Amino acid sequence: MAGISRRSLLQGMGAGIGALAASPLVGSGPALAAREKELNILCWEGYNSAQVLDPFRSSTGATVKAESLTNDPTMINRLRAGEINTWDLINVNNPWARKVMLPEKLIKPLPKAEFEPFFAKMLPEFKWPYKWAMSEDGSELIGMVQRFGPYSFVVNTDKVSRKTAEDTGWDLFNDPALAGRYGILESDDWNVFNIFIIAGIDPFKVHTPDELAKFEETAKRVFKGAKLIGDIASMNQALISGEIDLHMTGGTYSVSPARADGHPNLRGITPLKGPLPGGKGGISWIEVTSTVNNPNLSPLAIEFLKYVQAPDVAHTVAFAEGTFNPVAQMGNPDCFKLFTKEELDAIQWDSLEEEMARSVEYDIVPDYDKALDIMNAAKRLRG
């Protein structure tokens, strides 16, 4: 989640039927046999949880290794650097599979006939053919979707009301009175997005020199005014203790553990309006998990993607240790009924549909590297 992300090649095939037919998915021989009991997953946290992996290990007798990172670009750069031969599955935010990894032949398509039926049991917005799971031309299925959510900022509603936060939106971080009362969650790609939005600029376009100058001024001011910069745990603890009243970059993904621990006054906020396309105020993320274009791909990669579609496993993924998130499989009544009232409250199910509608989907910033350099320089000025 995200990333998602939360989420970053930001923290950085045209393969047709012939290539798929030649892949170890349907091939045989010593190379395939050597990997029948081995699976390696590069992912956002959650999929590396023992709660998710241990039942799969037990049922297959396989050695399953999963490594979690906190930004998409870093994961993708590792494939580019040669680790395409190491990993079988990669789990990143929505645009990277379609716009980067497939064109660069870092991932391979999935067998559509085997996976299309799963989409019929997903929430309506993910029904077949779901955009981010497909190649640009719509001919190939390139990944499976599961976790998703809105991701903008988080407030302690005892200090900043939900109404005020939604109405004021990103201008909260332009208010001099709140200097020293907010935190910044460490997440390079999302922080780049958010500083552009605080500056009143759409992140997902090529920016003029004047817009980059405004981005720089905003970044310097926002980082200077932050009480602290840290990870999810430190942001939630600072909100609970009263050290801060809100933090930028956050949402269901980051605040759900605190809500589940009995702090419903902490809430992810999606602004009612903003400078994004359509006047939208927030950004959402959707994770896509794809098979790596590993020349010796484990046959367990396909089996794992099917395994996590099961209602009970999808619920486990949603509430795996770390962060809690809605999943596309909640469209299946057999999955949805597994969520308790308290779990639904933790993931802000009451407002999920409207918040997703107020959000544009995570995308790639064309001049991201330039913006990241500017933002990191502004961060260093904090001393």
C-alpha positions in Angstrom: 0.0 0.0 0.0 0.0 0.2 -0.3 2.7 0.8 -2.4 1.8 1.8 -1.9 4.1 2.9 -0.9 3.7 3.8 1.8 4.9 3.6 -1.2 8.6 4.1 -4.4 11.3 2.8 -8.6 10.9 5.6 -6.7 12.9 4.1 -4.0 14.9 3.1 -7.3 7.4 -8.0 -22.4 6.0 -7.8 -24.7 6.5 -11.5 -24.1 4.0 -13.2 -26.3 2.6 -16.6 -26.4 5.8 -18.1 -27.7 7.7 -16.8 -24.7 5.1 -18.0 -22.3 5.1 -21.5 -23.9 8.8 -21.7 -23.5 8.8 -20.7 -19.9 9.2 -23.1 -16.9 5.5 -22.6 -16.2 4.8 -25.3 -18.7 8.3 -26.6 -19.3 10.1 -29.5 -17.7 13.5 -30.9 -17.1 16.2 -30.7 -14.5 16.1 -26.9 -14.1 12.4 -26.9 -13.2 12.7 -29.9 -11.0 15.4 -28.2 -9.0 12.9 -25.4 -8.1 9.7 -27.4 -7.5 10.2 -26.9 -3.7 11.5 -23.4 -3.7 9.8 -20.0 -3.9 11.3 -16.5 -3.5 9.1 -13.4 -3.1 10.1 -9.7 -3.2 7.3 -7.8 -1.6 5.8 -5.1 0.6 5.5 -6.3 4.2 2.5 -8.6 4.9 3.3 -11.2 2.2 6.5 -12.0 4.2 4.5 -12.7 7.3 4.7 -16.2 8.8 0.9 -16.0 9.1 0.7 -16.0 5.3 3.7 -18.1 4.4 3.6 -21.0 7.0 0.4 -22.7 5.8 1.8 -22.6 2.2 5.1 -24.0 3.4 3.3 -26.8 5.2 1.0 -27.7 2.3 3.7 -27.7 -0.3 6.7 -28.8 1.7 8.6 -25.9 0.1 11.3 -23.5 1.2 9.7 -20.1 0.8 11.8 -17.0 1.3 10.3 -13.5 1.2 12.1 -10.2 1.5 10.2 -7.0 2.3 11.2 -3.5 1.1 9.5 -0.2 1.5 9.6 1.3 -2.0 9.0 0.0 -5.5 11.9 1.5 -7.4 14.4 -0.2 -5.1 12.7 -3.6 -5.8 12.6 -3.0 -9.5 16.2 -1.9 -9.6 17.2 -5.1 -8.0 15.6 -7.1 -10.8 17.4 -4.8 -13.3 20.7 -5.5 -11.5 20.5 -9.2 -12.1 18.2 -10.5 -9.4 15.7 -11.6 -12.1 17.3 -14.9 -11.6 16.6 -14.9 -7.9 13.0 -13.9 -7.5 9.8 -15.7 -8.6 7.2 -13.1 -7.5 7.3 -9.3 -7.1 4.7 -7.3 -5.3 4.6 -3.5 -6.1 2.3 -0.6 -6.6 -0.1 -0.5 -9.5 1.7 1.4 -12.4 5.1 -0.4 -12.2 4.0 -3.7 -13.7 2.2 -2.2 -16.6 4.4 0.8 -17.4 7.9 -0.4 -16.5 8.4 -4.1 -15.6 6.5 -5.6 -18.5 8.1 -3.3 -21.2 11.5 -4.1 -19.7 10.8 -7.8 -19.7 11.3 -8.1 -16.0 8.0 -9.9 -15.5 6.0 -12.4 -17.6 2.3 -12.7 -18.3 0.0 -15.1 -16.3 -2.2 -17.7 -17.9 -5.5 -15.8 -18.3 -7.8 -18.8 -18.4 -6.6 -19.8 -14.9 -6.8 -16.4 -13.3 -9.7 -14.6 -14.9 -12.3 -16.4 -12.8 -10.8 -14.9 -9.6 -11.7 -11.4 -10.7 -15.4 -12.3 -10.6 -15.2 -12.6 -6.8 -13.4 -9.3 -6.3 -14.9 -5.9 -5.3 -16.7 -4.3 -8.3 -13.9 -1.8 -9.0 -11.5 -4.7 -9.7 -13.7 -6.7 -12.1 -12.2 -8.2 -15.3 -10.5 -6.8 -17.2 -9.0 -4.6 -14.4 -6.7 -1.9 -15.9 -3.6 -2.3 -13.7 -3.6 -6.1 -13.9 -3.5 -5.9 -17.7 -0.9 -4.9 -20.3 -1.4 -1.6 -22.0 -3.0 -3.2 -25.0 -5.2 -5.3 -22.8 -4.0 -8.6 -24.3 -2.0 -9.9 -21.4 -2.8 -10.5 -17.7 0.4 -9.3 -15.9 -0.4 -9.6 -12.2 -3.0 -10.2 -9.5 -4.4 -7.5 -7.2 -5.2 -7.8 -3.6 -4.4 -5.0 -1.0 -5.4 -1.4 -1.7 -6.4 1.8 0.0 -6.4 5.6 0.1 -3.2 7.3 1.4 -2.9 11.0 2.1 -2.4 12.1 5.7 -3.5 11.1 9.2 -4.9 13.2 12.0 -5.8 12.8 15.7 -9.4 13.8 15.4 -9.3 15.0 19.1 -7.0 17.7 17.9 -8.0 18.2 14.2 -11.6 17.2 13.4 -12.3 14.9 10.5 -14.5 17.6 8.9 -11.7 20.3 9.3 -9.1 17.9 7.9 -11.3 16.9 4.9 -12.4 20.5 4.1 -9.0 22.2 4.6 -7.1 19.3 3.0 -3.4 19.8 2.2 -3.5 23.4 3.2 -3.2 22.2 6.8 0.5 21.8 6.0 0.7 25.4 4.7 -0.7 26.7 8.1 2.1 28.4 10.1 0.2 27.7 13.3 0.7 23.9 12.8 4.5 24.2 12.5 6.0 21.9 15.1 2.7 20.0 15.4 3.0 17.5 12.5 5.3 14.6 11.5 6.5 13.3 8.2 6.4 9.6 7.5 9.5 8.3 5.8 8.4 7.4 2.3 10.2 9.1 -0.5 7.8 8.6 -3.4 4.7 9.5 -1.4 6.5 12.5 0.1 7.3 13.8 -3.3 3.7 13.4 -4.3 2.5 15.2 -1.2 4.8 18.1 -1.4 3.7 18.8 -5.0 0.1 18.7 -3.8 0.8 21.0 -0.8 2.3 23.4 -3.4 -1.0 23.1 -5.4 0.6 21.2 -8.2 -0.4 17.9 -9.9 2.5 15.5 -9.2 1.9 13.2 -12.2 3.0 15.4 -15.1 6.2 17.0 -16.4 6.9 20.1 -14.3 8.0 23.6 -15.5 11.1 25.3 -13.8 8.6 27.6 -12.0 6.7 24.6 -10.6 9.9 22.9 -9.5 11.0 26.2 -7.8 7.6 26.2 -5.9 8.1 22.5 -5.1 11.5 23.4 -3.6 10.2 26.3 -1.5 7.4 24.1 -0.2 9.7 21.2 0.6 12.0 23.5 2.6 9.1 24.9 4.6 7.4 21.6 5.2 10.5 19.8 6.4 11.6 22.7 8.5 8.1 22.8 10.2 8.0 19.1 11.0 8.3 18.0 14.6 9.8 14.6 13.6 10.4 12.3 10.6 10.1 8.6 11.2 8.5 5.3 10.4 4.9 4.1 10.9 5.4 3.0 14.5 7.0 6.3 15.5 4.2 8.3 13.8 1.4 6.4 15.5 3.1 6.6 18.9 3.7 10.4 18.5 0.0 10.8 17.6 -1.1 8.7 20.6 1.2 10.5 23.0 0.1 14.0 21.8 3.6 14.9 20.5 2.0 15.6 17.1 -1.6 16.3 15.9 -1.2 15.0 12.4 1.3 13.6 9.9 1.7 13.7 6.2 1.9 10.6 4.1 -0.4 8.2 5.7 -3.8 6.6 5.6 -5.4 3.2 6.3 -2.2 1.4 5.7 -0.2 3.3 8.3 -2.8 4.1 11.0 -4.8 0.9 11.0 -2.5 -0.8 13.6 -3.1 2.0 16.1 -6.9 2.0 15.4 -6.9 -1.8 16.0 -5.1 -1.2 19.3 -8.0 1.0 20.6 -7.3 4.5 19.1 -10.2 5.1 16.8 -9.6 8.9 17.2 -6.6 8.4 14.8 -7.9 8.5 11.3 -6.6 8.5 7.7 -8.0 11.5 5.8 -8.7 11.9 2.1 -9.3 15.6 1.4 -12.5 16.6 -0.4 -10.5 18.5 -3.1 -7.1 19.2 -4.4 -4.9 19.9 -7.4 -5.1 16.4 -8.8 -6.9 15.5 -12.0 -10.6 16.0 -11.6 -10.0 18.3 -8.6 -9.5 15.2 -6.5 -7.8 15.5 -3.1 -6.1 12.2 -2.5 -4.1 9.3 -4.0 -4.8 5.6 -3.6 -2.6 2.6 -4.1 -3.3 -0.9 -5.4 -0.7 -3.6 -5.1 -0.1 -5.9 -8.1 1.8 -9.2 -7.7 3.5 -10.5 -10.8 5.6 -13.5 -11.9 9.2 -12.5 -12.5 10.7 -13.3 -15.9 13.0 -15.7 -14.2 14.4 -18.2 -16.8 14.0 -20.9 -14.1 10.7 -19.7 -12.5 9.4 -21.9 -9.7 6.1 -23.6 -10.5 5.1 -22.6 -7.0 4.8 -18.9 -8.1 1.5 -19.6 -9.9 0.3 -21.8 -7.0 1.0 -19.0 -4.5 -0.9 -16.5 -6.5 -3.9 -18.9 -6.4 -3.4 -19.6 -2.7 -3.7 -16.0 -1.6 -7.1 -15.7 -3.5 -8.8 -18.1 -1.0 -11.2 -16.3 1.4 -9.4 -17.3 4.6 -5.9 -16.5 3.2 -7.1 -13.2 1.7 -8.4 -12.2 5.2 -5.0 -13.3 6.7 -3.2 -11.1 4.1 -5.5 -8.1 5.0 -4.6 -8.5 8.7 -1.1 -9.8 8.5 1.3 -8.5 11.1 2.5 -5.0 10.3 -0.3 -3.0 8.7 -4.0 -3.8 8.1 -5.7 -3.1 4.7 -8.8 -3.8 2.7 -8.3 -6.5 0.0 -10.0 -6.9 -3.4 -11.3 -10.3 -2.4 -13.7 -8.7 0.1 -16.1 -8.7 -2.9 -16.5 -12.4 -2.1 -19.1 -12.9 0.7 -17.2 -15.9 2.0 -14.2 -13.6 2.5 -16.1 -10.5 3.8 -17.9 -12.5 6.5 -14.5 -13.3 8.1 -13.9 -9.6 9.0 -15.1 -8.7 12.4 -16.8 -5.3 13.2 -13.6 -4.2 14.9 -11.5 -5.2 11.9 -13.7 -3.3 9.5 -13.4 -0.3 11.8 -9.6 -0.5 11.9 -9.5 -0.3 8.1 -12.1 2.5 7.9 -14.5 0.4 5.9 -17.3 3.0 6.7 -15.7 5.6 4.4 -13.5 3.4 2.1 -15.7 3.7 -1.0 -16.1 7.5 -0.8 -12.4 8.0 -0.1 -11.3 5.9 -3.0 -13.7 7.9 -5.2 -12.0 11.1 -4.0 -8.5 9.7 -5.0 -6.6 9.4 -8.2 -4.6 6.2 -8.5 -0.9 6.1 -7.7 1.2 6.8 -10.8 4.7 7.6 -11.9 6.1 11.1 -11.6 7.9 11.8 -14.9 10.6 14.0 -13.4 10.7 12.0 -10.1 14.5 11.9 -9.8 14.8 15.6 -10.1 12.1 16.2 -7.5 13.6 13.6 -5.2 17.0 15.4 -5.3 15.3 18.7 -4.5 13.3 17.1 -1.6 16.3 15.4 -0.1 18.3 18.6 -0.2 15.4 20.3 1.7 15.4 17.5 4.2 19.1 17.9 4.9 18.6 21.6 5.7 16.9 20.4 8.9 20.3 19.6 10.2 
